């Protein structure tokens, strides 16, 4: 009986630890990865249009998107005249052909 209680405790603690790691990953780490990807997309779009973003602007964009993505997002993609972002690593910059 003691062996059963010990193994049950170990398994239960392992499951709780895995659930906690999953929550940390989904709620805090993955939104940061997505925010970094969106920030990179914004930087490339700005540079393709002749802009030169400063470090302050890049940090502000990163923080803005991280706070927006924290605890999940309610949209699937971002699309503007300059770029389209669908996910981490899945974005494209539109070239200005109007000029």
C-alpha positions as a Markdown table, in Angstrom:
| # | Residue | x | y | z |
|---|---|---|---|---|
| 1 | Unk | 0.0 | 0.0 | 0.0 |
| 2 | Unk | 2.9 | 2.4 | 0.8 |
| 3 | Unk | 4.4 | 1.7 | -2.6 |
| 4 | Unk | 1.1 | 2.6 | -4.3 |
| 5 | Unk | 0.8 | 5.9 | -2.4 |
| 6 | Unk | 4.4 | 6.9 | -3.2 |
| 7 | Unk | 4.0 | 6.1 | -7.0 |
| 8 | Unk | 0.6 | 7.8 | -7.1 |
| 9 | Unk | 2.1 | 10.9 | -5.4 |
| 10 | Unk | 5.0 | 11.0 | -7.9 |
| 11 | Unk | 2.7 | 10.6 | -10.9 |
| 12 | Unk | 0.3 | 13.2 | -9.6 |
| 13 | Unk | 3.2 | 15.7 | -8.9 |
| 14 | Unk | 4.6 | 15.0 | -12.4 |
| 15 | Unk | 1.2 | 15.7 | -14.0 |
| 16 | Unk | 0.8 | 18.9 | -12.0 |
| 17 | Unk | 4.3 | 20.1 | -13.0 |
| 18 | Unk | 3.6 | 19.3 | -16.7 |
| 19 | Unk | 0.3 | 21.2 | -16.5 |
| 20 | Unk | 2.0 | 24.2 | -14.9 |
| 21 | Unk | 4.7 | 24.1 | -17.6 |
| 22 | Unk | 2.1 | 23.9 | -20.3 |
| 23 | Unk | 0.2 | 26.9 | -18.9 |
| 24 | Unk | 3.5 | 28.9 | -18.7 |
| 25 | Unk | 4.3 | 28.0 | -22.3 |
| 26 | Unk | 0.9 | 28.8 | -23.7 |
| 27 | Unk | 0.2 | 32.0 | -21.7 |
| 28 | Unk | 3.6 | 33.6 | -21.4 |
| 29 | Unk | 6.4 | 32.2 | -23.6 |
| 30 | Unk | 4.5 | 31.5 | -26.9 |
| 31 | Unk | 2.9 | 35.0 | -26.9 |
| 32 | Unk | 6.4 | 36.5 | -26.6 |
| 33 | Unk | 7.6 | 34.4 | -29.6 |
| 34 | Unk | 4.6 | 35.7 | -31.6 |
| 35 | Unk | 5.2 | 39.3 | -30.5 |
| 36 | Unk | 8.8 | 39.0 | -31.7 |
| 37 | Unk | 7.7 | 37.6 | -35.0 |
| 38 | Unk | 5.1 | 40.5 | -35.5 |
| 39 | Unk | 7.8 | 43.0 | -34.5 |
| 40 | Unk | 10.2 | 41.6 | -37.1 |
| 41 | Unk | 7.5 | 41.8 | -39.7 |
| 42 | Unk | 6.8 | 45.5 | -38.8 |
| 43 | Unk | 10.5 | 46.3 | -39.0 |
| 44 | Unk | 10.9 | 44.7 | -42.4 |
| 45 | Unk | 7.8 | 46.4 | -43.7 |
| 46 | Unk | 9.0 | 49.8 | -42.4 |
| 47 | Unk | 12.4 | 49.3 | -44.0 |
| 48 | Unk | 10.9 | 48.2 | -47.3 |
| 49 | Unk | 9.0 | 51.5 | -47.4 |
| 50 | Unk | 12.1 | 53.6 | -46.6 |
| 51 | Unk | 11.7 | 53.9 | -42.9 |
| 52 | Unk | 14.3 | 53.4 | -40.3 |
| 53 | Unk | 12.8 | 52.3 | -37.0 |
| 54 | Unk | 14.6 | 53.2 | -33.8 |
| 55 | Unk | 15.3 | 50.9 | -30.9 |
| 56 | Unk | 12.6 | 52.7 | -28.9 |
| 57 | Unk | 10.0 | 52.1 | -31.6 |
| 58 | Unk | 10.9 | 48.5 | -31.9 |
| 59 | Unk | 10.7 | 48.0 | -28.1 |
| 60 | Unk | 7.4 | 49.8 | -28.0 |
| 61 | Unk | 6.0 | 47.6 | -30.7 |
| 62 | Unk | 7.2 | 44.4 | -29.0 |
| 63 | Unk | 5.7 | 45.4 | -25.7 |
| 64 | Unk | 2.4 | 46.4 | -27.4 |
| 65 | Unk | 2.1 | 43.1 | -29.2 |
| 66 | Unk | 3.2 | 41.0 | -26.2 |
| 67 | Unk | 0.5 | 42.7 | -24.0 |
| 68 | Unk | -2.1 | 42.1 | -26.7 |
| 69 | Unk | -1.2 | 38.5 | -27.1 |
| 70 | Unk | -0.9 | 37.7 | -23.4 |
| 71 | Unk | -3.3 | 34.9 | -22.4 |
| 72 | Unk | -4.3 | 34.2 | -26.0 |
| 73 | Unk | -5.4 | 36.1 | -29.1 |
| 74 | Unk | -8.8 | 36.5 | -30.7 |
| 75 | Unk | -7.7 | 36.8 | -34.3 |
| 76 | Unk | -5.9 | 34.6 | -36.8 |
| 77 | Unk | -4.0 | 37.0 | -39.0 |
| 78 | Unk | -3.0 | 40.6 | -39.5 |
| 79 | Unk | -3.2 | 42.2 | -43.0 |
| 80 | Unk | -2.3 | 45.7 | -44.1 |
| 81 | Unk | -1.3 | 47.3 | -47.3 |
| 82 | Unk | 2.4 | 46.7 | -46.4 |
| 83 | Unk | 2.4 | 43.2 | -45.1 |
| 84 | Unk | 0.4 | 40.1 | -44.1 |
| 85 | Unk | 1.2 | 38.1 | -40.9 |
| 86 | Unk | -0.4 | 34.7 | -40.4 |
| 87 | Unk | 1.8 | 33.2 | -37.8 |
| 88 | Unk | 5.4 | 32.8 | -36.6 |
| 89 | Unk | 7.5 | 32.6 | -39.7 |
| 90 | Unk | 4.5 | 32.9 | -42.0 |
| 91 | Unk | 4.5 | 36.5 | -43.1 |
| 92 | Unk | 5.2 | 38.4 | -46.3 |
| 93 | Unk | 6.0 | 41.9 | -47.2 |
| 94 | Unk | 4.2 | 43.6 | -50.1 |
| 95 | Unk | 6.4 | 45.7 | -52.3 |
| 96 | Unk | 5.2 | 49.2 | -53.2 |
| 97 | Unk | 4.4 | 49.1 | -56.9 |
| 98 | Unk | 2.5 | 52.4 | -56.8 |
| 99 | Unk | 5.6 | 54.5 | -57.2 |
